[in-house]
Amino acid sequence: METTYEQQRFERLQSCIEDYLMDQKVSPTQVYDDIIKCVDEWLAYHRNEMNKACHLKEMLMGHRMIELDEEPVEKSNEYSYAAHITMSDIAKFHRGNSQ
């Protein structure tokens, strides 16, 4: 007869509990502390994974933190593309006469 996943999981838990209870050096307090430790480690792992996923979502939503060790992009102050335009040309443009 094929066992279900739920049955297999129960048997693994049963085996773990039996292992603790059969060890004469292990107290009920130690069993309790170990179970709490397992749950705490599980929570810590998933908290870290959740934080990583939340950080990624923030970045995807446009909230990207600036890396301080990156070199800043220098903006060019060159206007060579417009060097031939004079104030007179701008005034003519505003009057509607760009000739």
Order of alpha helices (4+ residues) and beta strands (2+ residues): alpha-alpha-alpha
